[in-house]
Amino acid sequence: MSRFQLPSPPRNEATSCGSMLQELQDLWDEIGETDLERDRMILQLEQECLNIYRKKVDQARKQKADLHQILAEGEAEVSLVISALGERESLMRLEKPKGSLKEQVAALKPLLEELRRKKEERIREFTDVQLQIVRICAEIAGLAHLESPATFKVDEGDLTIKRLGELKSQLHELQLDKNLRLKKVNALVESIHELCMVMSVELNKTLSEVHSCFSNSRNNHSKSISNDTLARLGGTVHALKQEKLQRLKKLQDLGSTLIELWNLMDTPVDEQKRFDHVTSLISATSDAVTCNGCLALDVIEQVGIEADRLNVLKASKMKELVLKKQSELEEIYRSVHMDVESDTDRQILINFIDSGKADLCELLGGMENRIEKAKEQASSRKEILEKVEKWKIASEEERWLDDYERDQNRYNTGRGVHKNLKRAEKARILVSKIPSMIENLSAKIRAWEQEKGIPFMYDKVRLLDTLEEYAALRQQKEEEKRRSRKKLQEQQTAEQEALYGTKPSPMRQFPVKKPLGQSSNVNMAVGTPTGRRVSTPLSRHGFASSGKDKKEIGKGNAVIPVNYVALPKDILSP
């Protein structure tokens, strides 16, 4: 019997292995195999069995190692995914699975699948947000080619909620920026639309020159919002506004020219109404002009043609216009009492025009300048002329008061006496202000002459000389009045001394009576004194009084003789 024994087969295979070994022994007996050969064959069988067992052990070891690797990789992936998702607290709470390796792998597999699902969802969220960010950035940058989602990669090392929130915040800011840019684009496009409508400019062509997207669709999503597009839209709006401003200025100039020509040539109102849409824009600002087509080139061309036509008519009527301006100039001079030789200047102007050497446009422009200067000079004389009128009124009242006070019947009862009394009271107040009037007026005139460097003329006479002459005459007149009053007082004193002696009785004083037979030589009509007037320098130079008719010059009061004796009333009584 062989010294080698085969290992006992498993229980469930004992019958089969034993029968096979027994059959092999029987065969060897029949064959006559030697023990050595039998031992060699049995050893070979044992070696083959060991190899099979060793192979199975190696396979089991490899399976164990694979399970350990799977478990380690799973745990590492779980840790990595949890770290990427930012759920470290979940990792700390995670308990290590127990049991065999297969049980541990089986327990780890659902967790790993759940984490992978969360990771994929988080990656999709990141991809969606980052893709929107990239697209908006590309739109702002003006890039036409956008990155497709298939080629877009997300950094899987940081998939935390915090990072996702930062990206969403960035996306929100970009969306706000995009919306703001869209509003700006829409506002600029609307401005371009309004400007094109006002000037009748083709809108689609203008927008196509800015960017091709504006010619295809009016959808906001197809509009370019890049910095370059915004800049070009802004430049287009600025250029259109400048063009609008130039057209408006040109149309306003043409409208002003039309109005000037209409006024010069007395154009009928019906003919002027055809261009109301032009003249209504003369004082309008650029922003206020919004009517469609009001600044179109054909409108400006039409107005220009009309202005040229009127200029041709203006040239034929220029002589009449120049003479009309001359009349206007003369009227300005005449209204402020300035020296003007109407007939002489007009004849010289007519001869100059008829000679054919005059440039009528230049001559008309010169007349306009002269009229402007005359208006300025008239304006500078206005204050002085107002004071002159007040002085003339006061002088007229002074003359009336002199006549009134010489009328010895002014206090008699009759119609209008109380009116004359009131007028005399007001006249005395006004006359008392004449010296200050003359002083203030003279100061104004001197200041005016010093500023202008020329004398202040009033109807071809220097007004300051007239005032000085008037003041001298008035002073002389006052001196004459004073001497007359003194002489009359002395005469009355002499009469009293002749009647009652040198010293009048203190018991009774007799009033001075008018001698019998004395002629007053005055007009007896109540309230209309006709005494002698002292003419003022203004009246001698032909200055008209302010609205009052001149009165007849009366005679002065008769002077009472020195040796005249008045008779008492009792002597005259029967």
URTA-V29903 format. One line per field, one symbol per residue. ss: DSSP state (A for helix, B for strand, O for the rest). psi: psi as a letter, one per 40 degrees, with the letter a starting at -180 (. if undefined). A space follows every 50 residues. Layout:
ss = ???
psi = ???
//
This chain:
ss = OOOOOOOOOOAAAAAAAAAAAAAAAAAAAAAOOOAAAAAAAAAAAAAAAA AAAAAAAAAAAAAAAAAAAAAAAAAAAAAAAAAAAOOAAAAAAOOOOOOO AAAAAAAAAAAAAAAAAAAAAAAAAAAAAAAAAAAAAAAAAOOOOOOOOO OOOOOOOOOOAAAAAAAAAAAAAAAAAAAAAAAAAAAAAAAAAAAAAAAO OOAAAAAAAAOOAAAAOOOAAAOOOOAAAAAAAAAAAAAAAAAAAAAAAA AAAAAAAAAAAAAAAOOOAAAAAOOAAAAOOOOOOOOOOOOOOOOOAAAA AAAAAAAAAAAAAAAAOAAAAAAAAAAAAAAAAAAOOOOOOAAAAAAAAA AAAAOOOOOAAAAAAAAAAAAAAAAAAAAAAAAAAAAAAAAAAAAAAAAA AAAAAAOOOOOOOOOOAAAAAAAAAAAAAAAAOAAAAAAAAAAAAAAAAA AAOOOOBBOOBBAAAAAAAAAAAAAAAAAAAAAAAAAAAAAAAAAAAAAA OOOOOOOOOOOOOOOOOOOOOOOOOOOOOOOOOOOOAAAAOOOOOOOOOO OOOOOOOOOOOOOOOOOOAAAAOO
psi = iiehhiihiideeddddddddddddddddddfiidddddddddddddddd ddddddddddddddddddddddddddddddddddeffdddddehihiiai ddddddddddddddddddddddddddddddddddddddddefhdhihidd ehiiheegfiddddddddddddddddddddddddddddddddddddddef ihddddddddiddeediehdeeihfidddddddddddddddddddddddd ddddddddddddddefhidddddefdeddeedeiiddehehheefidddd ddddddddddddddddeddddddddddddddddddffihhgddddddddd ddddeeehhdddddddddddddddddddddeddddddddddddddddddd dddddeheedeiiihedddddddddddddddeeddddddddddddddddd ddeiihihfehhddddddddddddddddddddddddddddddddddddde idhihedhhhihihiiehhdfihehhegifihihiiddddeehiigehii iihiiiihhhidehhhiidddei.
//
